[in-house]
Amino acid sequence: MKTTVAASSQHSKTSELLRKLRRWQLVAMALPAMGFVALFSYVPMYGIQLAFREFSPTKGLTGGTFVRMKYFKQFFESPIFLNVIANTFRISLGTLVLGFFAPIILALLINQIGSMKVKSFVQTITYMPHFIATVVIVSMLNIFLDPQTGMIGRFMGSSNILANPDAFAPVYWLSEIWQHAGWNAIIYLAALSAVDMSLYEAAKMDGAGRLQLIRYVDLPTIMPTCVILLIMNMGSVLSVGFEKVWLMQNAMNLPASEVISTFTYRIGIQGYQFSYGTAIGLFNTAINFVFLIVANVISKRVSDTSIF
């Protein structure tokens, strides 16, 4: 009996090894991506300890004096702390909310277009702005919103819109939606393409119009995708794009445009306070991670949809 059990166990192990060997191609394909992530995402995390040390060029990342939470306290007690956090939340949450709903609405509208040629044309012209460089986008904003020569600025009065602190966030939101809504809608269109056509036919036979089709067929289909993307976006609530904000900043709108990423750049790079800048960046990452976990937990309890 023992011999039979041992032989069966050995056969099971051999079968499992053979199954793994048959999947070696998949493992080989994944290794470069895993190596890339490990090299550029996990190895640099070694420098996080700089947030708790007094940086010294001669001693490197681990040789400086251990100062514990000194730089975190310095950031929390900074006079600009509340303003930077408020600006970051305002710009980021506005981008998150509008950038979440705009692609969904666009995808639902495109999906209702009957002609494939028209649908392809509309989809193409809506996602093309995604490939425009950020520098070009900001240059376009400066040109269009110029109060003297801009085709939009001339109708907005004599004041410079980009110099108005109250207008900075709306301009940022609208330009982000225009640039990325079409591209982000692709994933929803892919989900909508999997809808069984018989559902549309049955709904139409019951007298459903376009709005009813969207409400009772399209939205339930893409809802799991929407939830997953929302959870992932919650992990970058405070990660406002540095490049665009930095390029849009000027002396007049600085009170409304100074966010964590630009403040970190001023302190860490321009001010040569590397430990202080690292502490601010680590604080930003920690808050994003908390938002991600909370959003995932809430989604799992409410809708049984989560990323882990």
C-alpha positions as CSV (number, residue, x, y, z in Angstrom):
1,M,0.0,0.0,0.0
2,K,2.8,2.4,0.9
3,T,4.6,1.7,-2.3
4,T,1.4,2.4,-4.3
5,V,0.9,5.7,-2.4
6,A,4.5,6.7,-3.0
7,A,4.3,5.9,-6.7
8,S,1.1,7.9,-7.0
9,S,2.7,10.9,-5.3
10,Q,5.8,10.7,-7.5
11,H,3.6,10.5,-10.6
12,S,1.6,13.5,-9.4
13,K,4.8,15.5,-8.9
14,T,6.1,14.4,-12.3
15,S,2.9,15.5,-14.0
16,E,3.0,18.9,-12.3
17,L,6.6,19.4,-13.4
18,L,5.7,18.5,-17.0
19,R,2.8,21.0,-16.9
20,K,5.1,23.7,-15.7
21,L,7.7,22.8,-18.4
22,R,5.0,23.1,-21.1
23,R,4.4,26.7,-19.9
24,W,8.0,27.8,-20.0
25,Q,7.3,29.9,-23.1
26,L,4.9,32.0,-21.2
27,V,7.4,32.4,-18.3
28,A,10.1,33.4,-20.8
29,M,7.9,36.0,-22.4
30,A,7.1,37.5,-19.0
31,L,10.7,37.6,-17.7
32,P,11.8,40.7,-19.6
33,A,8.8,42.7,-18.3
34,M,9.3,41.3,-14.7
35,G,13.0,42.3,-14.9
36,F,12.1,45.8,-16.2
37,V,9.7,46.4,-13.3
38,A,12.1,45.0,-10.8
39,L,15.0,47.1,-12.0
40,F,13.2,50.4,-12.4
41,S,10.4,50.1,-9.7
42,Y,11.8,48.0,-6.9
43,V,15.5,48.5,-6.9
44,P,15.1,52.4,-6.6
45,M,13.1,51.8,-3.4
46,Y,16.4,51.2,-1.7
47,G,16.8,55.0,-1.7
48,I,13.6,55.5,0.4
49,Q,15.7,55.4,3.5
50,L,17.1,58.7,2.5
51,A,13.8,60.2,3.9
52,F,15.0,59.2,7.4
53,R,18.7,60.3,7.0
54,E,20.6,63.5,6.7
55,F,22.0,63.2,3.1
56,S,25.7,63.5,2.8
57,P,27.4,63.3,-0.6
58,T,30.5,61.7,0.9
59,K,28.5,59.0,2.7
60,G,25.9,58.0,0.2
61,L,22.4,56.9,0.9
62,T,23.1,54.8,4.0
63,G,25.9,56.7,5.6
64,G,24.1,59.9,6.7
65,T,22.9,60.6,10.2
66,F,19.6,58.9,11.1
67,V,17.1,61.7,11.8
68,R,13.9,59.6,12.1
69,M,10.8,61.7,11.2
70,K,12.6,65.1,11.0
71,Y,11.8,65.9,7.4
72,F,8.2,64.7,7.6
73,K,7.6,67.0,10.6
74,Q,9.3,69.8,8.6
75,F,6.9,69.3,5.8
76,F,3.8,69.1,8.0
77,E,4.8,72.3,9.8
78,S,5.6,74.1,6.6
79,P,3.4,77.2,6.0
80,I,2.7,76.0,2.5
81,F,1.7,72.5,3.5
82,L,-2.1,73.0,3.6
83,N,-2.1,75.0,0.4
84,V,0.0,72.4,-1.5
85,I,-2.3,69.6,-0.2
86,A,-5.4,71.5,-1.1
87,N,-4.2,72.3,-4.6
88,T,-3.1,68.7,-5.2
89,F,-6.5,67.3,-4.1
90,R,-8.5,69.9,-6.0
91,I,-6.6,69.3,-9.3
92,S,-6.3,65.6,-8.9
93,L,-9.9,64.8,-7.8
94,G,-11.3,67.0,-10.5
95,T,-9.2,65.2,-13.1
96,L,-10.2,61.8,-11.5
97,V,-13.9,62.4,-11.5
98,L,-14.2,64.1,-14.9
99,G,-11.6,61.8,-16.4
100,F,-13.6,58.8,-15.2
101,F,-17.0,59.7,-16.5
102,A,-16.0,61.4,-19.8
103,P,-14.5,58.2,-21.4
104,I,-17.5,56.1,-20.3
105,I,-20.0,58.6,-21.8
106,L,-17.9,58.9,-25.0
107,A,-17.7,55.1,-25.4
108,L,-21.4,54.7,-24.9
109,L,-22.1,57.4,-27.5
110,I,-19.7,55.9,-30.0
111,N,-21.1,52.4,-29.5
112,Q,-24.5,53.7,-30.6
113,I,-23.3,54.8,-34.0
114,G,-24.6,52.4,-36.6
115,S,-22.2,53.0,-39.4
116,M,-18.8,51.3,-38.9
117,K,-17.0,53.9,-41.0
118,V,-18.4,56.8,-39.0
119,K,-17.7,55.0,-35.8
120,S,-14.1,54.4,-36.8
121,F,-13.7,58.0,-37.9
122,V,-15.1,59.4,-34.6
123,Q,-13.0,57.0,-32.5
124,T,-9.8,57.9,-34.4
125,I,-10.2,61.7,-34.1
126,T,-11.1,61.4,-30.4
127,Y,-8.0,59.4,-29.4
128,M,-5.5,61.2,-31.6
129,P,-4.9,64.0,-29.1
130,H,-3.5,61.4,-26.7
131,F,-0.3,61.2,-28.7
132,I,0.3,65.0,-28.6
133,A,3.3,65.8,-26.3
134,T,2.6,67.6,-23.1
135,V,4.8,70.5,-24.1
136,V,2.8,70.9,-27.3
137,I,-0.5,70.8,-25.4
138,V,0.7,73.6,-23.0
139,S,1.9,75.6,-25.9
140,M,-1.5,75.3,-27.6
141,L,-3.2,76.4,-24.4
142,N,-0.9,79.5,-24.2
143,I,-1.7,80.3,-27.9
144,F,-5.5,79.7,-27.7
145,L,-5.9,81.5,-24.4
146,D,-3.8,84.5,-25.2
147,P,-5.9,87.6,-24.5
148,Q,-4.5,89.4,-27.6
149,T,-4.3,86.8,-30.3
150,G,-5.9,83.6,-29.0
151,M,-9.1,82.6,-30.6
152,I,-10.5,81.7,-27.1
153,G,-8.7,84.3,-25.1
154,R,-10.1,87.2,-27.2
155,F,-13.6,86.3,-26.2
156,M,-12.8,85.9,-22.5
157,G,-11.8,89.5,-21.9
158,S,-8.5,91.3,-21.6
159,S,-7.2,89.3,-18.7
160,N,-4.8,86.4,-19.1
161,I,-6.7,83.2,-18.2
162,L,-3.6,81.2,-17.3
163,A,-2.6,84.0,-14.9
164,N,-5.9,83.6,-13.0
165,P,-5.4,81.2,-10.1
166,D,-9.2,80.4,-10.1
167,A,-9.0,79.3,-13.7
168,F,-5.9,77.1,-13.4
169,A,-7.7,73.9,-12.3
170,P,-10.6,74.1,-14.8
171,V,-8.2,74.7,-17.6
172,Y,-6.2,71.7,-16.5
173,W,-9.3,69.5,-16.2
174,L,-10.7,70.4,-19.6
175,S,-7.4,70.0,-21.4
176,E,-6.9,66.6,-19.7
177,I,-10.3,65.4,-20.8
178,W,-9.8,66.6,-24.3
179,Q,-6.5,64.9,-24.6
180,H,-7.2,61.5,-22.9
181,A,-10.9,60.8,-23.0
182,G,-10.8,59.2,-26.5
183,W,-7.9,57.0,-25.6
184,N,-9.3,55.9,-22.3
185,A,-12.6,55.1,-24.0
186,I,-11.0,52.3,-26.0
187,I,-11.1,49.9,-23.1
188,Y,-14.8,50.5,-22.6
189,L,-15.4,50.0,-26.3
190,A,-13.6,46.7,-26.1
191,A,-15.8,45.7,-23.2
192,L,-18.9,46.8,-25.2
193,S,-17.9,44.7,-28.2
194,A,-18.4,41.6,-26.1
195,V,-22.1,42.3,-25.6
196,D,-24.3,39.6,-27.0
197,M,-26.2,41.1,-29.9
198,S,-29.3,39.1,-29.0
199,L,-29.6,41.3,-25.9
200,Y,-30.0,44.3,-28.1
201,E,-32.5,42.6,-30.3
202,A,-34.6,41.4,-27.3
203,A,-34.5,44.9,-25.7
204,K,-35.6,46.5,-29.0
205,M,-38.4,44.0,-29.3
206,D,-39.6,45.1,-25.9
207,G,-39.7,48.7,-27.1
208,A,-36.4,49.9,-25.6
209,G,-35.0,53.1,-27.0
210,R,-31.3,54.1,-27.2
211,L,-31.3,55.4,-23.6
212,Q,-32.8,52.2,-22.3
213,L,-30.3,50.1,-24.3
214,I,-27.5,52.1,-22.6
215,R,-29.0,51.8,-19.2
216,Y,-30.0,48.2,-19.2
217,V,-27.5,46.5,-21.5
218,D,-24.4,48.6,-22.0
219,L,-23.8,49.9,-18.5
220,P,-24.2,46.5,-16.7
221,T,-21.7,45.1,-19.2
222,I,-18.9,47.7,-18.6
223,M,-19.6,48.2,-14.9
224,P,-16.9,45.7,-13.7
225,T,-14.4,47.4,-16.0
226,C,-15.4,50.8,-14.6
227,V,-14.9,49.7,-11.0
228,I,-11.5,48.2,-11.7
229,L,-10.2,51.3,-13.4
230,L,-11.6,53.5,-10.7
231,I,-9.8,51.5,-8.0
232,M,-6.5,51.8,-10.0
233,N,-7.0,55.5,-10.5
234,M,-7.5,55.9,-6.8
235,G,-4.0,54.8,-6.3
236,S,-2.8,58.0,-8.0
237,V,-5.1,60.6,-6.4
238,L,-2.1,62.8,-5.3
239,S,0.1,62.0,-8.3
240,V,-0.8,65.0,-10.4
241,G,1.3,65.0,-13.5
242,F,4.4,67.1,-12.8
243,E,5.3,68.0,-16.4
244,K,2.0,69.7,-17.3
245,V,1.5,71.5,-14.0
246,W,5.1,72.7,-14.1
247,L,4.8,74.0,-17.7
248,M,1.5,75.8,-16.9
249,Q,2.8,77.5,-13.8
250,N,3.6,81.1,-13.7
251,A,4.2,83.7,-11.0
252,M,0.5,84.8,-11.1
253,N,-1.2,81.3,-10.7
254,L,1.4,79.8,-8.4
255,P,-0.9,80.0,-5.3
256,A,-3.3,77.6,-7.1
257,S,-0.9,75.5,-9.1
258,E,1.8,74.5,-6.5
259,V,1.2,70.8,-6.0
260,I,3.2,68.1,-4.2
261,S,5.2,67.1,-7.3
262,T,6.3,70.6,-8.2
263,F,7.0,71.5,-4.5
264,T,9.1,68.3,-4.3
265,Y,11.1,69.4,-7.4
266,R,11.7,72.9,-6.0
267,I,12.8,71.5,-2.6
268,G,14.7,68.4,-3.7
269,I,16.3,69.3,-7.0
270,Q,16.4,73.1,-7.2
271,G,17.0,73.5,-3.4
272,Y,19.4,70.5,-3.1
273,Q,17.5,69.2,-0.1
274,F,17.4,65.6,-1.2
275,S,16.3,64.1,2.1
276,Y,13.5,66.6,2.4
277,G,12.4,65.9,-1.1
278,T,12.5,62.2,-0.6
279,A,10.4,62.5,2.6
280,I,7.7,64.5,0.7
281,G,7.7,61.9,-2.1
282,L,7.3,59.0,0.3
283,F,4.4,60.8,2.0
284,N,2.7,61.2,-1.3
285,T,3.2,57.5,-2.2
286,A,1.9,56.4,1.2
287,I,-1.3,58.4,0.9
288,N,-1.9,57.0,-2.6
289,F,-1.4,53.5,-1.3
290,V,-3.9,54.1,1.5
291,F,-6.5,55.4,-1.0
292,L,-5.9,52.3,-3.2
293,I,-6.4,49.9,-0.3
294,V,-9.5,51.7,1.0
295,A,-11.1,51.9,-2.5
296,N,-10.4,48.2,-3.1
297,V,-11.9,47.2,0.2
298,I,-15.0,49.3,-0.3
299,S,-15.5,48.0,-3.8
300,K,-15.1,44.4,-2.7
301,R,-17.7,44.7,0.0
302,V,-20.2,46.7,-2.2
303,S,-19.9,45.1,-5.6
304,D,-17.7,42.0,-5.1
305,T,-15.3,43.5,-7.7
306,S,-11.7,44.1,-6.7
307,I,-8.1,43.9,-8.0
308,F,-6.9,41.8,-5.1
